[in-house]
Amino acid sequence: MCQDLPDRARIGELLQPWESPFFLVALQPGAEQAAVEDRIGRALLRRHRLADAADRDFAIYNQGEMLAQLQQMGATFTALLGAVAAIALLVGGIGIMNIMLVAVTERTREIGVRMALGARQRDIRRQFLIEAVAVCLVGGACGLTLGAGLALGLGSILPFKPLLGVDAAAVALGVSGAVGVFFGWWPARQASRLDPVEALRHE
């Protein structure tokens, strides 16, 4: 079990009035954590001349609580990054959809010529889907390159080194491709449903 708390001479006489000392307590094998925390709390109450535990001017933490707080902070940070990433993907996807709709409008005559030569609706749809996915993959690759370069640059300045995982890069490219398929489907569908005769007349 823990021994009685050391007096001020043992914890340091050089503490300034505004400094807060802290203790690290290691439990002996077989000691119960709750009992040790209770004994430490009662000892500090006596030394601080406090009769009510509600008025105590100190706090007792254990490693489990600190680890739980760190995990909660990490989960909050991850959720925040996920929300930012979702918004960025949504905005980027809408941009891809607009680009592809403009491409369909500008290439209406080309689509009509392809249909007149025997291209089927699924061929036109596949063409524009592939283009949308290609645009997203190129954007994702550029983002990965920029992010890796920034991480390596910060790693040369900061005391810790970044971890660049191949799995994370593959997931990022996969998400980019999925965004291309999801937001490129409607423009591709619109292109495949054009009337060949009307498309050939388009100027």
C-alpha positions as CSV (number, residue, x, y, z in Angstrom):
1,M,0.0,0.0,0.0
2,C,1.1,3.6,-0.3
3,Q,2.9,5.3,2.5
4,D,1.7,8.6,4.0
5,L,2.4,11.6,1.7
6,P,5.8,13.2,2.1
7,D,6.0,16.7,3.7
8,R,6.8,19.9,1.8
9,A,10.6,19.5,2.4
10,R,10.6,16.3,0.4
11,I,8.5,17.5,-2.5
12,G,10.6,20.6,-3.1
13,E,11.1,23.9,-1.2
14,L,11.8,25.7,-4.5
15,L,8.2,25.8,-5.6
16,Q,6.9,29.3,-6.3
17,P,3.5,30.3,-5.0
18,W,1.9,30.0,-8.5
19,E,3.3,26.6,-9.2
20,S,1.2,23.5,-8.6
21,P,3.1,20.4,-7.5
22,F,2.0,16.9,-8.5
23,F,2.8,13.4,-7.3
24,L,3.2,10.2,-9.2
25,V,2.1,7.2,-7.1
26,A,3.0,3.6,-8.1
27,L,0.9,0.9,-6.6
28,Q,2.5,-2.1,-5.0
29,P,1.5,-5.6,-6.2
30,G,-1.9,-6.5,-4.8
31,A,-2.9,-2.9,-3.8
32,E,-6.4,-1.8,-4.7
33,Q,-6.5,1.4,-6.7
34,A,-9.7,2.7,-5.2
35,A,-8.4,2.3,-1.6
36,V,-5.1,4.0,-2.4
37,E,-6.9,6.9,-4.1
38,D,-9.2,7.3,-1.1
39,R,-6.2,7.2,1.3
40,I,-4.4,9.8,-0.7
41,G,-7.5,12.0,-0.8
42,R,-8.0,11.9,3.0
43,A,-4.3,12.6,3.6
44,L,-4.4,15.7,1.3
45,L,-7.6,16.9,3.0
46,R,-5.8,16.8,6.3
47,R,-2.7,18.6,5.0
48,H,-4.8,21.3,3.3
49,R,-6.9,21.6,6.5
50,L,-10.2,21.0,4.6
51,A,-13.1,19.4,6.4
52,D,-15.3,18.8,3.4
53,A,-14.2,16.8,0.4
54,A,-16.4,19.1,-1.8
55,D,-14.0,22.0,-1.0
56,R,-10.8,20.2,-2.0
57,D,-8.3,22.2,-4.1
58,F,-6.6,19.2,-5.6
59,A,-7.5,16.5,-8.1
60,I,-6.6,12.8,-8.2
61,Y,-6.3,11.1,-11.6
62,N,-5.3,7.6,-12.6
63,Q,-3.9,6.3,-15.9
64,G,-7.2,4.8,-16.9
65,E,-9.0,8.1,-16.6
66,M,-6.2,9.9,-18.5
67,L,-6.3,7.3,-21.2
68,A,-10.1,7.6,-21.5
69,Q,-9.8,11.3,-21.9
70,L,-7.1,11.0,-24.6
71,Q,-9.3,8.4,-26.4
72,Q,-12.3,10.8,-26.2
73,M,-10.2,13.6,-27.6
74,G,-9.0,11.4,-30.4
75,A,-12.5,10.3,-31.2
76,T,-13.7,14.0,-31.3
77,F,-10.8,15.0,-33.5
78,T,-11.5,12.0,-35.8
79,A,-15.2,12.9,-36.1
80,L,-14.3,16.6,-36.8
81,L,-11.9,15.5,-39.6
82,G,-14.5,13.1,-41.0
83,A,-17.1,15.9,-41.1
84,V,-14.6,18.2,-42.9
85,A,-13.7,15.4,-45.3
86,A,-17.4,14.7,-46.0
87,I,-18.1,18.3,-46.8
88,A,-15.1,18.5,-49.1
89,L,-16.2,15.4,-50.9
90,L,-19.7,16.7,-51.3
91,V,-18.5,20.0,-52.7
92,G,-16.0,18.3,-55.0
93,G,-18.6,15.8,-56.2
94,I,-21.0,18.6,-57.1
95,G,-18.2,20.3,-59.0
96,I,-17.5,17.1,-60.9
97,M,-21.2,16.8,-61.7
98,N,-21.3,20.3,-63.1
99,I,-18.2,19.8,-65.2
100,M,-19.6,16.6,-66.7
101,L,-23.0,18.3,-67.4
102,V,-21.2,21.1,-69.2
103,A,-19.2,18.5,-71.1
104,V,-22.4,16.7,-72.2
105,T,-23.8,20.0,-73.4
106,E,-20.7,21.0,-75.3
107,R,-20.3,17.5,-76.9
108,T,-24.0,16.9,-77.8
109,R,-23.2,16.7,-81.5
110,E,-20.3,14.3,-80.9
111,I,-22.7,12.1,-78.9
112,G,-25.2,12.2,-81.8
113,V,-22.5,11.2,-84.3
114,R,-21.5,8.2,-82.1
115,M,-25.1,7.1,-81.7
116,A,-25.7,7.4,-85.5
117,L,-22.6,5.2,-86.0
118,G,-24.1,2.5,-83.8
119,A,-23.1,3.4,-80.2
120,R,-25.7,2.2,-77.7
121,Q,-26.9,4.0,-74.6
122,R,-24.7,2.0,-72.3
123,D,-21.7,2.8,-74.4
124,I,-22.3,6.5,-74.1
125,R,-23.0,6.1,-70.4
126,R,-19.8,4.1,-69.8
127,Q,-17.8,6.7,-71.7
128,F,-18.9,9.6,-69.5
129,L,-18.6,7.5,-66.3
130,I,-15.0,6.6,-67.2
131,E,-14.2,10.3,-67.8
132,A,-15.8,11.3,-64.4
133,V,-13.8,8.6,-62.6
134,A,-10.6,9.5,-64.4
135,V,-11.0,13.2,-63.4
136,C,-11.6,12.2,-59.7
137,L,-8.7,9.8,-59.7
138,V,-6.3,12.4,-61.1
139,G,-7.6,14.9,-58.5
140,G,-7.1,12.3,-55.7
141,A,-3.6,11.5,-56.9
142,C,-2.7,15.2,-56.9
143,G,-4.1,15.5,-53.4
144,L,-2.2,12.5,-52.1
145,T,1.0,13.9,-53.6
146,L,0.5,17.3,-52.1
147,G,-0.5,15.8,-48.7
148,A,2.5,13.4,-48.6
149,G,4.9,16.3,-49.5
150,L,3.4,18.5,-46.8
151,A,3.6,15.7,-44.2
152,L,7.2,15.0,-45.1
153,G,8.0,18.7,-45.0
154,L,6.4,19.1,-41.5
155,G,8.2,15.9,-40.4
156,S,11.6,17.5,-41.1
157,I,10.7,20.4,-38.8
158,L,8.6,18.8,-36.1
159,P,10.1,16.3,-33.5
160,F,7.8,13.4,-34.7
161,K,7.8,11.7,-38.1
162,P,4.6,11.2,-40.1
163,L,3.5,7.8,-41.1
164,L,2.6,7.4,-44.8
165,G,0.6,4.2,-45.3
166,V,-0.1,2.5,-48.6
167,D,-3.4,1.3,-47.3
168,A,-4.5,4.9,-46.5
169,A,-3.5,6.0,-50.0
170,A,-5.4,3.1,-51.6
171,V,-8.5,4.0,-49.6
172,A,-8.2,7.6,-50.6
173,L,-8.0,6.7,-54.3
174,G,-10.9,4.3,-53.9
175,V,-13.1,7.0,-52.3
176,S,-12.1,9.3,-55.2
177,G,-13.2,6.7,-57.7
178,A,-16.5,6.2,-55.8
179,V,-17.2,9.9,-55.9
180,G,-16.6,9.9,-59.6
181,V,-19.1,7.1,-60.1
182,F,-21.7,8.5,-57.8
183,F,-21.6,12.1,-59.1
184,G,-20.9,11.2,-62.7
185,W,-23.9,8.8,-63.0
186,W,-26.5,11.5,-63.7
187,P,-24.5,13.4,-66.4
188,A,-23.7,10.0,-68.0
189,R,-27.4,9.1,-67.9
190,Q,-28.4,12.4,-69.4
191,A,-25.9,11.9,-72.3
192,S,-27.1,8.4,-73.0
193,R,-30.7,9.5,-73.3
194,L,-30.1,12.2,-75.9
195,D,-32.1,11.9,-79.1
196,P,-29.6,11.1,-81.9
197,V,-31.5,13.3,-84.4
198,E,-31.7,16.2,-82.1
199,A,-28.1,15.8,-81.0
200,L,-26.9,15.9,-84.7
201,R,-28.8,19.1,-85.2
202,H,-27.2,20.7,-82.1
203,E,-24.8,23.6,-82.8
